[in-house]
Amino acid sequence: MKIGVVTFPGSNCNMDMVHALTNDLGYEVVELWHKDSDLQNVDAVILPGGFSYGDYLRSGAIARFSKIMEEVIKFADKGGKVLGICNGFQILCEAGLLPGTLMHNESRKFICKNVHLIPVSRTAPLTASLDIKTPLMIPIAHGEGNYFLPEAELEELEANDQVLFRYCDEAGAVNSNANPNGAINNIAGVCNVGKNVFGMMPHPERACSADLGNTDGVNILKGLMELVAAE
């Protein structure tokens, strides 16, 4: 199984993801560049975090038009599995592959800390096997993680079971105190209607090594790989 990890100018979590996939999970990784026009027959694509193109205009707005994204969109439209983390999530929203948008944090401050997430969707393959009663501790590091979409679209998102994760407290309670950025309905990650494109603001690749004292991110990334392997 080959996993493609895309690097844009300004990406800074690409090597974190490469290290987690290869060293912690044992997968083959293909490093893809923003100017590439060939996905090299990868089985899944991951868009990592960072500040693509300096986050000029708004996060992900320029990266959405990069050459590699033309191929990622084609890949996703054919059912290919795509995961966007943090800035990668923002890019997928800008590209129209995921619903909603990511606005500035309510505090207007960059936030870098551990948060807790509760898996939500029972039909999205990325989270279907995760225990909905066991909160996951996953780091965040963003200034624009405030997920938003209009009320009618939010109702549709919830009805379609497209919410992957919600911010919660250490006990698993979903409340405003556990919401680090003001995201609507405490949403930390979503998927598309076809449930083959996934996005989340927290960084599971930073929670994959026992050396870091946290491996809660392992099963999230394994979920993507197991989804591909099952096909």
C-alpha positions in Angstrom: 0.0 0.0 0.0 1.4 3.4 -1.0 0.3 6.6 0.7 0.9 9.9 -1.0 1.8 12.9 1.2 1.6 16.3 -0.6 4.0 19.1 0.1 3.1 22.7 -0.7 5.3 25.7 -0.3 4.7 26.5 3.4 3.8 23.0 4.5 5.4 22.2 7.9 3.8 19.0 9.0 4.6 17.0 5.9 7.6 15.2 7.4 5.7 14.7 10.7 3.2 12.7 8.6 5.8 10.9 6.6 7.6 9.9 9.8 4.3 8.7 11.5 3.3 6.6 8.5 6.7 5.0 7.9 8.3 4.7 11.3 5.2 4.3 13.6 2.8 2.5 11.2 5.1 0.9 8.7 3.5 2.1 5.5 5.2 3.0 2.2 5.1 6.7 1.5 5.3 8.6 -1.7 6.2 12.3 -1.3 4.3 14.4 -3.8 5.2 18.0 -4.7 2.6 20.8 -5.4 3.7 21.0 -9.1 3.4 17.3 -9.7 0.7 16.1 -12.2 1.1 12.4 -11.4 -0.1 10.8 -8.1 2.2 7.8 -8.9 -0.5 5.2 -8.4 -0.8 5.9 -4.7 -3.7 4.2 -2.8 -4.6 7.2 -0.7 -3.6 10.9 -0.5 -2.9 12.9 2.6 -2.7 16.7 2.6 -0.7 17.7 5.7 -0.8 20.8 7.9 1.2 24.0 7.6 0.7 27.4 5.9 0.5 26.6 2.2 1.6 29.6 0.1 1.9 31.6 3.3 -1.9 31.4 3.9 -2.2 34.5 1.7 -5.8 35.5 0.9 -7.0 32.9 3.4 -5.9 29.4 4.4 -5.9 27.0 1.5 -7.2 29.4 -1.0 -4.1 29.4 -3.2 -3.2 25.8 -2.7 -6.6 24.8 -4.0 -5.4 25.9 -7.5 -2.1 24.0 -7.4 -1.3 21.5 -10.1 -1.4 18.5 -7.7 -4.9 19.5 -6.6 -6.2 18.9 -10.1 -5.1 15.3 -9.7 -6.3 15.0 -6.1 -9.8 16.2 -7.2 -9.9 13.7 -10.0 -8.7 11.0 -7.7 -11.4 11.9 -5.1 -14.2 12.1 -7.7 -13.4 8.5 -8.7 -13.7 7.4 -5.1 -10.1 7.7 -4.1 -9.5 8.1 -0.3 -8.2 11.6 0.7 -7.4 12.9 4.2 -6.7 16.5 5.0 -5.2 17.5 8.3 -5.4 21.1 9.6 -4.3 23.2 6.5 -5.0 20.1 4.4 -8.6 20.3 5.8 -8.8 24.0 4.8 -7.5 23.2 1.3 -10.2 20.4 0.8 -12.9 22.9 1.9 -11.6 25.5 -0.5 -11.5 22.9 -3.3 -15.1 22.0 -2.7 -14.3 18.4 -1.8 -15.6 19.0 1.7 -18.5 21.2 2.9 -18.1 24.3 5.1 -15.2 26.6 5.7 -12.6 27.3 8.4 -12.7 30.8 9.9 -10.4 32.5 12.4 -10.5 31.1 15.9 -13.0 33.0 18.1 -10.0 34.2 20.3 -8.2 35.5 17.1 -5.2 33.8 18.5 -3.1 30.8 17.3 -3.8 27.9 19.5 -1.3 25.0 20.1 -2.3 22.4 22.7 -3.7 19.0 23.3 -7.5 18.7 23.0 -9.9 15.8 23.3 -12.1 14.4 20.6 -15.0 12.0 20.5 -15.6 10.0 17.4 -19.1 10.6 16.0 -19.9 9.1 12.6 -20.8 5.4 12.6 -21.0 5.2 8.8 -17.8 7.0 7.8 -15.1 4.3 7.5 -12.5 6.5 9.2 -14.3 6.6 12.5 -16.7 3.6 12.3 -14.4 1.3 14.3 -13.5 3.9 16.9 -15.1 3.7 20.4 -17.6 6.6 20.7 -17.2 6.5 24.5 -13.5 6.8 24.5 -12.1 10.4 24.0 -8.9 10.7 22.0 -6.2 13.2 23.1 -4.9 14.8 19.9 -2.9 18.0 19.5 -4.1 21.1 17.6 -2.0 23.9 16.1 -4.0 26.5 14.2 -5.3 30.0 13.9 -8.2 29.3 11.6 -10.0 26.2 12.9 -13.4 27.7 13.5 -15.5 25.4 11.4 -18.7 26.9 10.0 -21.5 26.3 7.5 -25.0 27.7 7.1 -27.8 26.2 9.3 -29.5 24.3 6.4 -26.2 22.8 5.3 -25.3 22.0 8.9 -28.6 20.1 9.4 -27.9 18.1 6.2 -24.3 17.4 7.4 -25.6 16.1 10.7 -28.4 14.1 9.1 -26.0 12.4 6.7 -23.7 11.4 9.6 -20.8 13.3 8.1 -19.4 14.6 11.3 -16.3 12.7 12.1 -15.2 14.2 15.4 -16.4 16.7 18.0 -14.3 18.5 20.6 -15.0 17.2 24.0 -13.6 17.3 27.5 -11.4 14.6 29.1 -14.5 12.7 30.2 -16.1 12.8 26.7 -18.6 15.6 27.4 -19.3 17.9 24.4 -19.6 21.4 25.7 -18.5 25.0 24.9 -15.7 24.8 27.5 -14.1 22.0 25.4 -14.4 23.9 22.2 -11.0 25.5 21.5 -11.9 27.7 18.5 -15.6 28.3 18.3 -16.4 25.6 15.8 -20.1 25.2 15.2 -21.5 22.2 17.1 -18.0 21.5 18.4 -17.1 20.0 15.0 -13.4 19.0 14.7 -13.7 17.0 11.5 -16.1 16.1 8.7 -16.3 13.9 5.5 -18.0 14.3 2.2 -21.3 12.7 1.3 -19.5 9.8 -0.5 -17.5 9.2 2.7 -14.2 8.9 0.9 -12.8 12.4 1.6 -12.0 13.3 5.2 -10.8 16.4 7.0 -9.9 17.3 10.5 -8.2 20.1 12.3 -6.3 18.1 15.0 -3.1 16.4 14.2 -3.2 12.6 14.6 0.3 12.3 13.2 1.6 14.1 16.3 0.1 11.4 18.5 1.5 8.2 17.0 4.7 7.6 19.0 5.2 6.2 22.5 8.3 8.4 22.6 5.9 11.4 22.6 3.8 9.9 25.4 0.7 9.6 23.2 -0.5 7.1 20.6 -4.2 8.1 20.3 -3.6 9.2 16.7 -2.6 5.7 15.5 -6.1 4.3 15.1 -7.3 7.4 13.2 -4.6 6.9 10.6 -5.0 3.2 10.7 -8.6 3.7 9.9 -7.7 5.3 6.6 -5.3 2.5 5.7 -7.7 -0.3 6.6 -10.3 1.4 4.5 -8.0 1.3 1.5 -6.9 -2.3 2.2 -10.5 -3.5 2.4 -11.1 -2.6 -1.2 
